[in-house]
């Protein structure tokens, strides 16, 4: 946050309070009631001193103490209601804000995450929202209560003794000055502190997630040093922020109590000369202490508000970020599930000067299968990204049937697709939940049928709790081949019209690969299917093969025709089959050549 910026981000966050107006009103009423009872306590102090202690009867003392106890009981009830309602609002608004930010983030354009780390986003969702919860559920209430008692205390001071009140009032500008000076510094350092904490969390999350790689390369010591440097940077920023806040509170208290000392000296002189009763001085001192504590509390909370403004700004940035991919308006899927790419040129936003696809032309008729082959970086995975509309082409069109994907609602388009990636993604959940991820309403029987089709049922049954077994983070409790079969079962259960396979059998042993290939033949029948193939032996059953190089389709055809007419394909086939481990180069399958 820039040094001169106001607390306006907090005002934007407070709109989340509006749905809970009744509780907010109740909290304000309880706050006013408690502040009024606190101010009335000063009159109880005066009554106790002048009538209960200074020559009064035991009955006067009992009445004075009874009056004070009644006020204390009222304060206790009001404080209970205020604390409960305000804390409830803090928790509720924090939860609503966290949900709103998350709902927006999961719909953001994929390119957004090229420039923004997931760990930093997680920090905003957790650390920043927790800070706002503290502000709304505690600090803000303290500030409002202190403002009320401070204002009421000033009024009662002038009512009790105007001359002494002027002495206290004279110190107010001296207190406001350090608040304004140090407040700017605290606001700037608070924003830096939140950013540094997010950096620490992001780095830790990345290292923990990739811990096997870190350990395999014996990089523990280097990562520990790097993390230590990040932690130390965060600490140094936090230390400077804490020092500024501590100086702010220190100066505020010192100046206020210096004014109170002058007031007590002057008031004590008035009591000794008979111009003021001891009870009036006691009441005045009580109100002066309320004013002093109110200023001290506000000075402390002001620093928290500066910090919270930085957190609110970071959260609002996420909340107000809009996807660069506008959703289409058509909610009805085309009758034809064929795919066609016409003159497609595309560059990733982070590599705008290097097109990943160049004037690409490709067609897959409905119900047919097409394999994509080519060297690494040819554009195969990029084509899958466009088909799922994670990106839009810079030029040209991607059509489903005869409909441009940009006109379809994203949910409608992606509801027609299922993908089995080369590196399958599993969630920290049970086997059943992972398979049913695309169809959460699927029955246990349907889930098991999909698992059988993917040749996953047998190993699932051997897990400790079968389909209810939890797989750990990213499915770490399964082997690579098992994870891939779970991903395949997920795609089968979704029953898509278009199937995208990114070398779906790459992590399987030979026997499992044979069974899964047989399963894929059944799954692909009647579906529009695209297969990214790194091993040519796995695409013997597709209808056509397209060869990509440097973002262009340089040839399409069958295995045999491409061996004859496409030097690149012939070279890839020779490299893979010359050792005799794979299918012979000429092949025996009529579709493959």
Secondary structure by P-SEA (a helix, b strand, c coil): ccccccaaaaaaaacccccaaaaaaaaaaaaaaaaaaaaaaaaaaaaaaacccccccaaaaaaaaaaaaaaaaaaaaaaaaaaaaaaaaaaaaaaaaaaaaaaaaaaccccccccccaaaaaaaacaaaaaaaaaaacaaaaaaaaaaaaaaaaaaaaaacaaaaaaaaaaaaaaaaaaaaaaaaaaaaaaaaaaaaaaaaaaaaaaaaaaaaaaaacaaaaaaaaaaaaaaaaaaaaaaaaaaaaaaaaaaaaaaaaaaaaaaaaaaaaaaaccccaaaaaaaaaaaaaaaaaaaaaaaaaaaaaaaaaaaaaaaaaaaccccbbbbcccccccccbbbbcbbbbbcccccccccccbbbbbbcccbbbbbbbcccccaaaaaaaaacccccccccccccccccccccaaaaaaaccccccccccccccaaaaaacccccccaaaaaaaaaaacaaaaaaacccccccccccccccccaaaaaaaaaaaaaaacccbbbbccccccccaaaaaaaaaaaaaaacccbbbbbcccccccccccbbbbbccccccccccaaaaacccaaaaaaaaaaccccccccccccccccc
